[in-house]
Amino acid sequence: MPMEINRQKVFDLMNTNCAGNYNRFARELGVDPSHLYRYLNTGVGGGKKILMSVLKYCKCNSLNFEDYISM
């Protein structure tokens, strides 16, 4: 069963931790801001780069990744 990112929860995380700033959140995730914007707003391009970035971000910030990624 593939892992799936909950876009709304990640969007809420961005709003909470980075004041809704795509550039800042993308820097913290280590992804391109346009890639993050496209994924969060359209669902296109959310491959393993975004998935692994969210996992790493959760680990570094002591967050439960299961809140943002379903297995």
N, CA and C atoms as a LAMMPS dump frame, in Angstrom:
ITEM: TIMESTEP
0
ITEM: NUMBER OF ATOMS
213
ITEM: BOX BOUNDS ff ff ff
-5.0000000000000000e+02 5.0000000000000000e+02
-5.0000000000000000e+02 5.0000000000000000e+02
-5.0000000000000000e+02 5.0000000000000000e+02
ITEM: ATOMS id mol type element x y z
1 1 1 N 0.852 -1.177 0
2 1 2 C 0 0 0
3 1 3 C 0.902 1.247 0
4 2 1 N 0.698 2.144 -0.934
5 2 2 C 1.558 3.327 -1.018
6 2 3 C 1.249 4.354 0.063
7 3 1 N 2.275 5.125 0.412
8 3 2 C 2.091 6.217 1.366
9 3 3 C 1.463 7.4 0.634
10 4 1 N 0.645 8.14 1.357
11 4 2 C -0.016 9.286 0.755
12 4 3 C 0.045 10.473 1.712
13 5 1 N 0.389 11.627 1.174
14 5 2 C 0.495 12.843 1.975
15 5 3 C -0.882 13.494 2.075
16 6 1 N -1.224 13.934 3.27
17 6 2 C -2.456 14.691 3.476
18 6 3 C -2.129 16.15 3.172
19 7 1 N -2.48 16.586 1.966
20 7 2 C -2.122 17.941 1.513
21 7 3 C -2.663 19.024 2.437
22 8 1 N -3.879 18.869 2.908
23 8 2 C -4.476 19.899 3.757
24 8 3 C -3.717 20.038 5.071
25 9 1 N -3.317 18.917 5.649
26 9 2 C -2.567 18.967 6.906
27 9 3 C -1.19 19.597 6.706
28 10 1 N -0.534 19.29 5.587
29 10 2 C 0.771 19.885 5.298
30 10 3 C 0.603 21.385 5.05
31 11 1 N -0.46 21.76 4.362
32 11 2 C -0.76 23.172 4.135
33 11 3 C -0.971 23.885 5.474
34 12 1 N -1.714 23.251 6.379
35 12 2 C -1.929 23.819 7.707
36 12 3 C -0.613 23.933 8.485
37 13 1 N 0.256 22.939 8.325
38 13 2 C 1.568 22.969 8.967
39 13 3 C 2.382 24.161 8.46
40 14 1 N 2.335 24.4 7.162
41 14 2 C 3.03 25.54 6.581
42 14 3 C 2.48 26.853 7.155
43 15 1 N 1.169 26.945 7.249
44 15 2 C 0.556 28.166 7.785
45 15 3 C 0.926 28.388 9.246
46 16 1 N 0.989 27.315 10.01
47 16 2 C 1.307 27.418 11.436
48 16 3 C 2.777 27.723 11.676
49 17 1 N 3.665 26.974 11.045
50 17 2 C 5.093 27.085 11.341
51 17 3 C 5.836 28.119 10.512
52 18 1 N 5.307 28.469 9.359
53 18 2 C 6.021 29.401 8.473
54 18 3 C 5.14 30.565 8.037
55 19 1 N 4.073 30.815 8.754
56 19 2 C 3.17 31.939 8.481
57 19 3 C 2.656 31.941 7.039
58 20 1 N 2.477 30.751 6.477
59 20 2 C 1.937 30.641 5.127
60 20 3 C 2.916 30.998 4.03
61 21 1 N 4.193 31.12 4.355
62 21 2 C 5.21 31.512 3.39
63 21 3 C 5.751 30.281 2.662
64 22 1 N 5.407 30.144 1.377
65 22 2 C 5.833 28.992 0.579
66 22 3 C 7.352 28.922 0.48
67 23 1 N 8.013 30.062 0.257
68 23 2 C 9.47 30.058 0.113
69 23 3 C 10.158 29.565 1.373
70 24 1 N 9.737 30.061 2.508
71 24 2 C 10.354 29.658 3.781
72 24 3 C 10.11 28.175 4.068
73 25 1 N 8.878 27.72 3.866
74 25 2 C 8.559 26.316 4.132
75 25 3 C 9.302 25.403 3.158
76 26 1 N 9.389 25.807 1.906
77 26 2 C 10.119 25.007 0.908
78 26 3 C 11.591 24.905 1.286
79 27 1 N 12.183 25.992 1.774
80 27 2 C 13.577 25.967 2.225
81 27 3 C 13.752 24.989 3.376
82 28 1 N 12.809 25.025 4.319
83 28 2 C 12.898 24.111 5.461
84 28 3 C 12.727 22.659 5.032
85 29 1 N 11.904 22.421 4.008
86 29 2 C 11.719 21.063 3.502
87 29 3 C 12.855 20.631 2.579
88 30 1 N 13.532 21.598 1.975
89 30 2 C 14.594 21.278 1.03
90 30 3 C 14.079 20.981 -0.365
91 31 1 N 12.961 21.597 -0.736
92 31 2 C 12.392 21.418 -2.072
93 31 3 C 12.251 22.78 -2.748
94 32 1 N 12.021 22.763 -4.035
95 32 2 C 11.817 23.994 -4.793
96 32 3 C 10.465 24.608 -4.43
97 33 1 N 10.401 25.914 -4.188
98 33 2 C 9.129 26.548 -3.818
99 33 3 C 8.019 26.347 -4.846
100 34 1 N 8.369 26.358 -6.134
101 34 2 C 7.331 26.169 -7.156
102 34 3 C 6.783 24.749 -7.126
103 35 1 N 7.641 23.781 -6.819
104 35 2 C 7.209 22.382 -6.697
105 35 3 C 6.231 22.241 -5.523
106 36 1 N 6.592 22.851 -4.393
107 36 2 C 5.726 22.807 -3.215
108 36 3 C 4.394 23.489 -3.483
109 37 1 N 4.43 24.666 -4.089
110 37 2 C 3.204 25.41 -4.393
111 37 3 C 2.281 24.595 -5.309
112 38 1 N 2.864 24.048 -6.375
113 38 2 C 2.08 23.263 -7.336
114 38 3 C 1.448 22.052 -6.654
115 39 1 N 2.233 21.378 -5.808
116 39 2 C 1.693 20.2 -5.14
117 39 3 C 0.573 20.562 -4.153
118 40 1 N 0.794 21.551 -3.318
119 40 2 C -0.206 21.894 -2.306
120 40 3 C -1.488 22.447 -2.903
121 41 1 N -1.389 23.13 -4.031
122 41 2 C -2.576 23.749 -4.611
123 41 3 C -3.28 22.911 -5.666
124 42 1 N -2.559 21.998 -6.323
125 42 2 C -3.191 21.212 -7.38
126 42 3 C -3.094 19.709 -7.161
127 43 1 N -2.151 19.279 -6.312
128 43 2 C -1.956 17.846 -6.096
129 43 3 C -1.019 17.219 -7.098
130 44 1 N -0.486 18.016 -8.019
131 44 2 C 0.418 17.508 -9.048
132 44 3 C 1.852 17.548 -8.526
133 45 1 N 2.586 16.469 -8.746
134 45 2 C 4.012 16.455 -8.435
135 45 3 C 4.362 16.158 -6.992
136 46 1 N 3.581 15.367 -6.317
137 46 2 C 3.86 15.099 -4.912
138 46 3 C 4.664 13.85 -4.666
139 47 1 N 5.528 13.481 -5.566
140 47 2 C 6.268 12.229 -5.479
141 47 3 C 7.097 12.044 -4.23
142 48 1 N 8.106 11.191 -4.345
143 48 2 C 8.874 10.815 -3.166
144 48 3 C 9.714 11.96 -2.623
145 49 1 N 10.046 12.951 -3.434
146 49 2 C 10.819 14.106 -2.945
147 49 3 C 10.029 14.843 -1.858
148 50 1 N 8.759 15.132 -2.117
149 50 2 C 7.92 15.809 -1.131
150 50 3 C 7.681 14.889 0.07
151 51 1 N 7.386 13.64 -0.197
152 51 2 C 7.116 12.676 0.869
153 51 3 C 8.299 12.567 1.829
154 52 1 N 9.487 12.372 1.297
155 52 2 C 10.665 12.224 2.14
156 52 3 C 10.999 13.534 2.864
157 53 1 N 10.734 14.658 2.225
158 53 2 C 10.98 15.955 2.854
159 53 3 C 10.058 16.171 4.045
160 54 1 N 8.804 15.782 3.904
161 54 2 C 7.858 15.914 5.009
162 54 3 C 8.246 14.976 6.151
163 55 1 N 8.655 13.754 5.822
164 55 2 C 9.111 12.811 6.853
165 55 3 C 10.297 13.388 7.633
166 56 1 N 11.273 13.919 6.916
167 56 2 C 12.459 14.488 7.553
168 56 3 C 12.094 15.712 8.397
169 57 1 N 11.221 16.561 7.869
170 57 2 C 10.79 17.751 8.598
171 57 3 C 10.112 17.354 9.905
172 58 1 N 9.247 16.344 9.844
173 58 2 C 8.557 15.872 11.05
174 58 3 C 9.552 15.345 12.077
175 59 1 N 10.531 14.578 11.611
176 59 2 C 11.529 14.024 12.525
177 59 3 C 12.345 15.136 13.185
178 60 1 N 12.772 16.107 12.413
179 60 2 C 13.605 17.201 12.939
180 60 3 C 12.834 18.118 13.889
181 61 1 N 11.52 18.187 13.724
182 61 2 C 10.705 19.083 14.544
183 61 3 C 9.859 18.342 15.574
184 62 1 N 10.203 17.089 15.818
185 62 2 C 9.512 16.251 16.809
186 62 3 C 7.998 16.207 16.589
187 63 1 N 7.611 16.028 15.326
188 63 2 C 6.199 15.902 14.968
189 63 3 C 5.907 14.452 14.616
190 64 1 N 4.69 14.032 14.813
191 64 2 C 4.283 12.683 14.435
192 64 3 C 3.966 12.676 12.94
193 65 1 N 4.803 12.002 12.151
194 65 2 C 4.61 12.008 10.707
195 65 3 C 3.29 11.374 10.302
196 66 1 N 2.732 10.518 11.137
197 66 2 C 1.469 9.863 10.811
198 66 3 C 0.312 10.854 10.755
199 67 1 N 0.498 12.048 11.319
200 67 2 C -0.516 13.093 11.206
201 67 3 C -0.565 13.668 9.802
202 68 1 N 0.537 13.523 9.065
203 68 2 C 0.654 14.144 7.745
204 68 3 C 0.756 13.145 6.596
205 69 1 N 1.078 11.901 6.941
206 69 2 C 1.257 10.869 5.908
207 69 3 C 0.47 9.636 6.321
208 70 1 N -0.363 9.161 5.406
209 70 2 C -1.104 7.93 5.689
210 70 3 C -0.426 6.764 4.981
211 71 1 N -0.467 5.627 5.621
212 71 2 C 0.183 4.441 5.059
213 71 3 C -0.862 3.436 4.646
